Amino acid sequence: MQPSHRTGKQYRPFQYKRRPINTSGEWCRFLRVLPEQAELPSSQEGELLLTCQSWLDEQKRSGTRLPLNPDAIVMGPGLSWNRTLDESLTKAIEAQAQRGIGLVFDADAIVHAAVHTFAGPTVFTPHPVEFERFLKALPLDTTEGLLPGEDKLSRLITSNPVPLLQLAARKTNGVIILKGHVIYIGAPDGTYSVIDGMESILAMGGSGDLLAGLTGALMARMKRNKETIDPLVCSKWAVAILIEAGHRLAQKGAFQDPLALVEILGSIAGELWLPPLRGTLDGR
């Protein structure tokens, strides 16, 4: 691995640069790695921004900033929508049509993506209020006469959202994860799952962003390993992992924030996908 910086005369290969990532003062650690090494730290550490060394070298040789070719794109968390993001959405849809990449939409991106019917693996992750806006943003020719009035619509979303979930999934050709203490997952073919997580710690701000990011990460991993993506499978895995992380965090019995949840998510991902290390007690 390439060390991120040098202190004195000795390199420290696992020392990370810390960079501000938003105006609230949160930080992430930056690590440059070789492509074959990228999955190991990303599965063990939270708050990591990984950049492959080969990509940096290629940019240096060409003298230009080359575009990335992602396996999945997550749009929405932490963003205030603007014209630039409209252009980014258009490019993401084009990339999906060309290469079959996964798309995940959360927060403000949900409404802007709702007017499209997607040609590839797509997941929306709204909470109830975002889902109501999502339904109202669907093209008029698909929703006219199908949606109830506003008061009844809100009640249906909280009491019996399945028909609405199936409608929205069918019209957008996307999987929808409706977040709440009971989580609903609806697919374009009409199938759905109901997952009773009952973990109040997952109601804290930022946990929904983690769900979107985790879903995108699973889609990217499936794309890289299998060349195709099953968005429904990735959605179910993401929800199951997040609920397990919430259970483990709740057992600590103290105030927690989303960054603590990130650390546990990394541990669970490592347990699921990383082989035991040779030479350890468990890896013999």
N, C-alpha and C positions, 0 to 999 in steps of 0.2 A: 504494500500500500504506500501511497505517496503521503509523506507528512504534510500537514496543513501549514505549519510554520516551524521556525527554528528558534530554540532558546539556548543561548551560549554556544557551545561547540557540539552539542549532542542533539540529534534528531529525536523527536518523540512521536512515533508513528501513529499513535491513537490519540493525539492531542487535537482538539477541535477548535476551529475558529468559531466565535459566537457572533452572530449578526442579528441586528434588529429586524423583525419581519413585519411589524405593524406599529401604529402610533401608540398602542397601549403598553409598549415596553416589553413585549414578549420576545424571546430570542430563540434562534435555532443554531445548531452546530453544523459546520460545513466540513465535509470530508471528501477528498479526491481518491478514487479507487480505480483499479483495473476492472474491466467488464466482468471477468470471471469471479471477481471478489465482491461484486456489488451486493449480492443478496445476503451475505453473512452479516455485515453490520446493520443493514436495514431491518433485518428480522430481530435483532437483539437490542437495538437502541431506539428510543424515541427522539424526537426533535432533530432528526438528521436530514440534511440536504445533501444528496449524493450526486456527484458529477463524475462520469467516467473519464479517466485520463486520456484515452484514445480520442475522445471527442474534443478535449482541450488541445491536444497535439494537432489534430486536423485543422482546427480553427487557426492555430498559429502558422501552420504551413500555408494556408490559403490567404491569410491576412484578412479574412472576413468572419463575421459571426454567422455560422451556418445554422439553419433551422433544425430543431430536434424532430425526430420521427417517433412520437410517443405511441405506446400500445393502448393507452387509455387517457382520457382527459376528464378532470373534475372541474366544473364551473359553478360559481355562485358563492361559496363561503367567504365571508369577509370582503365582498366586493359591492361597491355601489355602481349600478348598471349605467353605462354610457355608450356613446356611439362606437368607441373602440372595441368594447365588449361585444357589440352587435356584429362587428366585423370578425372578431375572434370566433363567435358562434357560427357564422357562415363558413369560416375556414375549417372548423371542427367537423361540421356536417359534411363538407366536401371530403375531408380526410377519412371519415367513416365510410362514405360511399366508395372511395378508392381502395382503402386498405382494411376495412372491417374493424377499425379500432372501437374501443368501448367509450361511451359517453355517460357521465353522471352529472345530473343537474340538481342543485340545492339552492335554497334561499332565493334571491332575486332572479337567478337564472331560470327558475322553474317556469315562471309566467312567460318569459320571452321564448323559451323552447316549446311551450305548449302549442304554438300555432303550426308546428311542423309534424309531419309523419316520418319517422326515422327508418332508414333502410338497414340499419345494423343494430348491434347490442346497445341498448339505452336503458338507463335507470333514473327515475326521479325519486327524491327523498324529502317530500314535504311533511310538515306538521299540519294539524287540522286547518289552521288559518291559511297557510300557504296552499293547501289542497283546495280550499274554497276558491281562492284566486285562480288557481290552476284550471278548475272546472269552468269558471267564467271566461277564461282566456281562450278556451277551445274555439275553433272557427264556428261562426254562427250557423252555417249550413249543417253542422254536425250536432249542434246542441239545441237548436230551436225546438221547443216543445218537449224536450227531454228532461231539462233541469227544473226542479220545483222552485218556488219562491224563496227569497233570501232567508227568512226565518226558518222555514222547513228544511232548507238545504243545510244550514248549520246544525240543526238537530239530527238530521240523517247522517252527517259526517261523524258525529260523536256516538250515535247509537247503532246505525246499520250502514256502514260505508261501502259494503261489498259491491252493490250494484253500480254505485258511482265510480268505484275503483275499476271495475271491469269496463265501464264505458270509457274512462280516460285512458286506460291501458290500450284498449282496442283502437281508439282514434289516433293515438300517438305512436302506436306500435312499440311501446316501452313498458318496462316493468316499473311498478310504483310501490315504494315502501312508505306506507303512511305511519309516521312516528307517533308514539304515545305510550302509556303504560301497557296497553295492548297494541301490538304492532301487526298491521295488515300488509300483506304482500300480494299484489295482483299482477297477473301476466296478460299479454294481449290475447291469448287463446281462451281466456275466461277462468282459468284455474286461479286459485288463491290460497293463501295460508294465513292462519291466525296464530300469533305467537304471544302468549301471556307472559311477558317478562317480569312484571311486578317489581321492578327495581327503581326506587325513587331517585337514586343517585344519578340515573341516566336522564333525569329532567333538568340537570344543571346546564347552564349555557355552555355551548361548545361541544357537547356530546353529539349533537346532530351533525356538526362539521366533521367530527371523527368518523361517524357512520358513512358519510359521503366519501371521505378520503379512503376509508378501509374498503368500501365497495370498489372504488376505482383501482386500488392497489391489487385486489383480487382479480379484477378483470384484466389488468395488465399482466399479471402473472400467468393467467390462463392463456392469454393471447400469445405470450412468449413461449410457453411450454407446449401448447396444443394447436396454435395458429388460428383457433376459433374461440369464441367466447359464448358461454351460456349465461346471460345476465340474470336469469332466475336463480341458478345455482349460486352465483356469486353473491346475490342479494341475501339469500338464506344463510350462507356462511358468514357474511358480514354481520348480520343481526345476531346470530348465535354467538359469535366471538365477542361482540360488544356487550351482550347481556352477561356472558361469563366474566368479562373484565369488570363489569359493574358489580357483580356479586362479590368478586374478590376484593374490590376496593371498599365495598360497604363493610366487609368484615374487619377493616382496620379501625372502624368506629371513630373517626376523626374527620374534621372538615377537609375536603379534597377539592382539587380543581381539575380541569380537563388534561393538564399536563401529567398529572398522576395517573390518569386513565390511559394516556398514551404509553407510559412505561409498562403498564400491565398488558396492554395490547401487544406490545413488542415481545413480551415474555411468552404470551400465548401463541403468537405466530411462530416463535422459535420452537416451542414444544410440538407444534403441529407439523412443521415442515423441515426443520433443520435436523440432519442426521447427528447422532451422538459423536462428540469429538474423540478421536483416537487418543489413547493414553490416559483418559480420565477414568474414574471409578465406574462410571456408567457406560463408557464407550469401549472399553477393553479392546 
